[in-house]
Amino acid sequence: MRTGKALILATKPYAVDCSPRSWWCILSTIAPLVAALFGAGAAFHWTLRLASSALAGLLLLRLFVLYHDHQHHAILPHSKLAKALMRITGILLLSPSSIWNSSHNHHHNHNSRLKGSEIGSFPVMTTEQYARSSRSAQLRYLFMRHPATILFGYVFIFLFGMCLHPFLNSRNKLKHLDSLAALLLHAGIALWIYSTGGTLSLLLVMLIPSFIACAFGSYLFYAQHNFPGVYLQSKDGWTYERAALESSSFLSTGKVMGWFTANIGYHHIHHLNSRIPFYRLPEVMQAISELQNPQTTSLHPRDIAACLRLKLWDVDTQTMVPVGQHG
């Protein structure tokens, strides 16, 4: 059984982009997205418009994962056109590259560490830290991990967390101008849709698709690192490989949602080698036996509830537990 560097090196042959395939994945996502947004705004029956709106939300989710892959240089790493397109995409998706790169790269390098992992991820307190914290600190912590915060990720995680907060709290405002641009462009598009199509068009063309994409995106990111059986560690004893395999879940989605989530469910492999294009992740799992028994969760309501109830790390039992439950 390969471990450590040997296991990471075993994934290296798969970390190769196929440019035509990557471009096809991007264009075959953008084209139906544009069609779905048109359907949501057109003068069709409201049921068709609502279905188009929901489809647009799922396609936005897929486009976000493609953007995520490009930011990791897994797809089209040398294309200037792709770089420009993805920079614009990040702004449109309320995930500007300046904040996404700094926070997400930190997340990959500190995944599962009890100290420092809150940057670019959901914060984790130990039961002891929580007990020692003030009531206001406890409420802030629980709010950040609350199911409603994840459900309304459009507002709390993307609009505020990815755009408004980084810009307002940056000493160098120029560093996060793309965060301000994302907010202004988002508001401008909303105003244009409202002025040309009214409240219903604003709801169906923008608000519902954004809500769906951000809610799914927020929960996927949560469940990838907050699940029964997750491994967390202090600085001593932490290894990149173990953090990838034991602190990152395999989210079983089925083929349809696997397409809409662009294989982001193979998260343990992604964390082991983030340069592997998303379309090769299933191939890697099939080829490398050491990656075939991951920590697994799913989108079944039972598994969603099991993940969402986890709040604190119990050092004694080495498990994530709900508030008030510890060894």
NORMO-V162339 format. One record per residue. N is the residue number from 1. RES is the residue in one small letter. PSI is psi as a letter, one per 20 degrees, with the letter a starting at -180 (none if undefined). Layout:
# NORMO-V162339
n->[N | N]
res->[RES | RES]
psi->[PSI | PSI]
This chain:
# NORMO-V162339
n->[1 | 2 | 3 | 4 | 5 | 6 | 7 | 8 | 9 | 10 | 11 | 12 | 13 | 14 | 15 | 16 | 17 | 18 | 19 | 20 | 21 | 22 | 23 | 24 | 25 | 26 | 27 | 28 | 29 | 30 | 31 | 32 | 33 | 34 | 35 | 36 | 37 | 38 | 39 | 40 | 41 | 42 | 43 | 44 | 45 | 46 | 47 | 48 | 49 | 50 | 51 | 52 | 53 | 54 | 55 | 56 | 57 | 58 | 59 | 60 | 61 | 62 | 63 | 64 | 65 | 66 | 67 | 68 | 69 | 70 | 71 | 72 | 73 | 74 | 75 | 76 | 77 | 78 | 79 | 80 | 81 | 82 | 83 | 84 | 85 | 86 | 87 | 88 | 89 | 90 | 91 | 92 | 93 | 94 | 95 | 96 | 97 | 98 | 99 | 100 | 101 | 102 | 103 | 104 | 105 | 106 | 107 | 108 | 109 | 110 | 111 | 112 | 113 | 114 | 115 | 116 | 117 | 118 | 119 | 120 | 121 | 122 | 123 | 124 | 125 | 126 | 127 | 128 | 129 | 130 | 131 | 132 | 133 | 134 | 135 | 136 | 137 | 138 | 139 | 140 | 141 | 142 | 143 | 144 | 145 | 146 | 147 | 148 | 149 | 150 | 151 | 152 | 153 | 154 | 155 | 156 | 157 | 158 | 159 | 160 | 161 | 162 | 163 | 164 | 165 | 166 | 167 | 168 | 169 | 170 | 171 | 172 | 173 | 174 | 175 | 176 | 177 | 178 | 179 | 180 | 181 | 182 | 183 | 184 | 185 | 186 | 187 | 188 | 189 | 190 | 191 | 192 | 193 | 194 | 195 | 196 | 197 | 198 | 199 | 200 | 201 | 202 | 203 | 204 | 205 | 206 | 207 | 208 | 209 | 210 | 211 | 212 | 213 | 214 | 215 | 216 | 217 | 218 | 219 | 220 | 221 | 222 | 223 | 224 | 225 | 226 | 227 | 228 | 229 | 230 | 231 | 232 | 233 | 234 | 235 | 236 | 237 | 238 | 239 | 240 | 241 | 242 | 243 | 244 | 245 | 246 | 247 | 248 | 249 | 250 | 251 | 252 | 253 | 254 | 255 | 256 | 257 | 258 | 259 | 260 | 261 | 262 | 263 | 264 | 265 | 266 | 267 | 268 | 269 | 270 | 271 | 272 | 273 | 274 | 275 | 276 | 277 | 278 | 279 | 280 | 281 | 282 | 283 | 284 | 285 | 286 | 287 | 288 | 289 | 290 | 291 | 292 | 293 | 294 | 295 | 296 | 297 | 298 | 299 | 300 | 301 | 302 | 303 | 304 | 305 | 306 | 307 | 308 | 309 | 310 | 311 | 312 | 313 | 314 | 315 | 316 | 317 | 318 | 319 | 320 | 321 | 322 | 323 | 324 | 325 | 326 | 327]
res->[m | r | t | g | k | a | l | i | l | a | t | k | p | y | a | v | d | c | s | p | r | s | w | w | c | i | l | s | t | i | a | p | l | v | a | a | l | f | g | a | g | a | a | f | h | w | t | l | r | l | a | s | s | a | l | a | g | l | l | l | l | r | l | f | v | l | y | h | d | h | q | h | h | a | i | l | p | h | s | k | l | a | k | a | l | m | r | i | t | g | i | l | l | l | s | p | s | s | i | w | n | s | s | h | n | h | h | h | n | h | n | s | r | l | k | g | s | e | i | g | s | f | p | v | m | t | t | e | q | y | a | r | s | s | r | s | a | q | l | r | y | l | f | m | r | h | p | a | t | i | l | f | g | y | v | f | i | f | l | f | g | m | c | l | h | p | f | l | n | s | r | n | k | l | k | h | l | d | s | l | a | a | l | l | l | h | a | g | i | a | l | w | i | y | s | t | g | g | t | l | s | l | l | l | v | m | l | i | p | s | f | i | a | c | a | f | g | s | y | l | f | y | a | q | h | n | f | p | g | v | y | l | q | s | k | d | g | w | t | y | e | r | a | a | l | e | s | s | s | f | l | s | t | g | k | v | m | g | w | f | t | a | n | i | g | y | h | h | i | h | h | l | n | s | r | i | p | f | y | r | l | p | e | v | m | q | a | i | s | e | l | q | n | p | q | t | t | s | l | h | p | r | d | i | a | a | c | l | r | l | k | l | w | d | v | d | t | q | t | m | v | p | v | g | q | h | g]
psi->[p | q | r | c | h | h | g | g | h | h | i | h | i | i | l | p | q | o | g | g | g | g | h | g | g | g | h | i | g | g | g | h | g | g | g | g | h | g | h | h | i | r | l | r | q | h | h | h | g | g | g | h | g | g | g | h | g | h | h | h | g | g | h | g | h | g | g | g | g | h | h | j | k | h | q | l | i | j | o | h | g | h | g | g | g | h | g | g | g | g | g | h | j | k | m | q | h | g | h | g | g | g | h | h | h | g | g | h | i | j | p | i | p | h | p | i | i | i | o | j | r | p | q | p | q | r | h | g | g | g | h | i | q | r | h | h | h | g | h | g | g | h | g | h | j | q | h | h | g | g | g | l | h | g | g | h | g | g | g | g | h | i | f | g | g | h | g | h | j | p | h | n | h | h | h | k | h | h | g | g | h | g | g | g | g | g | h | g | g | g | h | g | g | g | h | h | i | a | g | g | g | g | g | h | h | g | g | g | g | g | g | g | g | h | g | g | g | g | g | g | h | g | i | i | j | n | q | p | j | q | p | q | q | a | g | p | i | p | q | g | g | h | h | g | h | i | j | p | r | o | o | o | i | r | g | g | h | h | g | h | j | l | k | i | h | l | h | h | h | g | h | h | n | i | i | p | q | h | i | i | g | h | g | g | h | h | h | o | h | i | j | j | m | r | p | p | a | a | j | p | h | g | h | g | h | h | g | h | i | p | h | q | p | o | h | g | i | l | q | p | r | r | p | i | o | r | none]
